[in-house]
Amino acid sequence: MQCTLTFYYHLPPKPNIMIHESPEDFVTLIRSHAPDPKKLLASVRQDMSAFYAAMQEETVMRSDHDLERVSIRDGLKGIWITLPGIFSDRVVLFFHGGDFTLGSADSHLGLCIRLARASRARVFSVEYRLAPEHFFPAAVEDAVAAYRYLLAKGYAPHHILPAGISAGGTLVIDLLLSARDQGIPLPVAGVCMSPITDMDFAGESVLKNRERDWITPESLHAIRMVYLAGHDPTDPLASPVHARLAGLPRLYVQAGTHELLVSDIGVFVDKARWAGVLVQAEIWEGMFHSWQVFAEQLPEGQEAIEQAGAFIEDVMSR
């Protein structure tokens, strides 16, 4: 039997409806704020967080939401994001992006608010440890600890759904693999937006899309060097494409045609389906890495969040 990789394609809406700039111009803008390896890491983190916050400022300012900051365990914290009209017994366990070295729950607050509204669930966003202070597999351990925390609080596995973007999407898969292998009750499904699936970054899109995406091949290899710190890049928790995927719950995956990572994501999706995992994969025409963060500027960002939210609400209501 032949197994083929099937994506659901989404075409951009008519121009000038919501979008303020063309996608190409917007990618140029993001690229101008991309991490500068010549700067101190603390400065890079501050600059990126400020840029992300500015891109989501209106969402945060105009939203009727409650925030509660809690300690999961020593050194590991999270933020509860609650909106009116949601199901309080349902939780989206969210992992932010940032190449495993940058980002925070605060820098992705606008995305989390939109995801909470779209899924009608509470969002619990995790401040997992970052490299180089804490290299692989510290972030994976934190993801598992956050999931155990929710279980200990009485949330049912079928009412917990891990979701993440970029590096956070990778942590979703890592959490599912770890829970399966450790005998922890599995959550109902997982949502991965632009996940990193192969630390070798060998897909053809890495070079093909180098002028279309805001991240660069050089930045991808820097992730491997800083986050893995010499660890084997084929470790299944570093590169889930090398993992045994049988037994995982349903996956919902989003990627853009202009992403450097789209080929690697496609290989992972294909392998997961061969292993018997139910995967709904969507590829968005003309979109770049982590475009969902920029939902205020791009209609495709909000549409992608709504699609993910609909999936989350559907699987948690069964």
Secondary structure, 3 states (H helix, E strand, C coil): CCCCCCCEEECCCCCCCCCCCCHHHHHHHHHHCCCCCCCCHHHHHHHHHHHHHHHCHHHHHHCCCEEEEEEEECCEEEEEEECCCCEEEEEEEEECCCCCCCCCCHHHHHHHHHHHHHHCEEEEEEECCCCCCCCCCHHHHHHHHHHHHHHHCCCCHHHEEEEEECHHHHHHHHHHHHHHHHCCCCCCEEEEECCCCCCCCCCCHHHHCCCCCCCCHHHHHHHHHHHHCCCCCCCCCCCHHHCCCCCCCEEEEEEECCCCCHHHHHHHHHHHHHCCCCEEEEEECCCCCCHHHHCCCCHHHHHHHHHHHHHHHHHHCC
